[in-house]
Each structure stands twice: as structure tokens, then as C-alpha cells.
Amino acid sequence: MEFLGTLVIILIATSLFGHLASRVGIPAVIGQLFVGIILGPALLNWVHANDFIHIFSEIGVIILMFIAGLESDLTLLKKIFAS
């Protein structure tokens, strides 16, 4: 049951900081990454790295890269590489 509590803390904190970051005018992903630094072993050490967290972090990275690919402007990318 501990992993469920950890997952809830991560999801609530990332949603909150993502929303606050977008309200300030910076990308939401910056606020979400900031939460990882705060909650992880870098500062507060509330979230400990275990197999559960590792698996979900790998899934999160895959989803993040997929979304970044969907939001990419291919015509702009072609123009940049052509110059």
C-alpha cells in the first residue's frame, strides 16, 4: 500500500506545480521536473527509488517523449535543418 501513497503524492504535487508554473508563464513540465527534484533524494528525500518508482518513471519518460513528438512542428524542423 505504500507505493499507492507515494504515487498519489507524486501525482498531486506534479499536477499542482505544473498548473502553478503555467500560470506564472513557464512551461508546466518545468514545474513538474522541479517537483521531482524537491520530493526526490536531492532535497527532501520523501520519495525513495525502488522498483515501483523506477518502472513508473520509465513509463513517464516514454509518454513525455511521445507527447513532445506529437507537439513538434515538422515544417519548422525541416526549415531549421535546411538552413
C-alpha positions, 0 to 999 in steps of 0.5 A: 500500500505504500507505493499507492501513497507515494504515487498519489503524492507524486501525482498531486504535487506534479499536477499542482506545480505544473498548473502553478508554473503555467500560470506564472508563464513557464512551461508546466513540465518545468514545474513538474521536473522541479517537483521531482527534484524537491520530493526526490533524494536531492532535497527532501528525500520523501520519495525513495527509488525502488522498483515501483518508482523506477518502472513508473518513471520509465513509463513517464519518460516514454509518454513525455517523449511521445507527447513532445513528438506529437507537439513538434512542428515538422515544417519548422524542423525541416526549415531549421535543418535546411538552413 
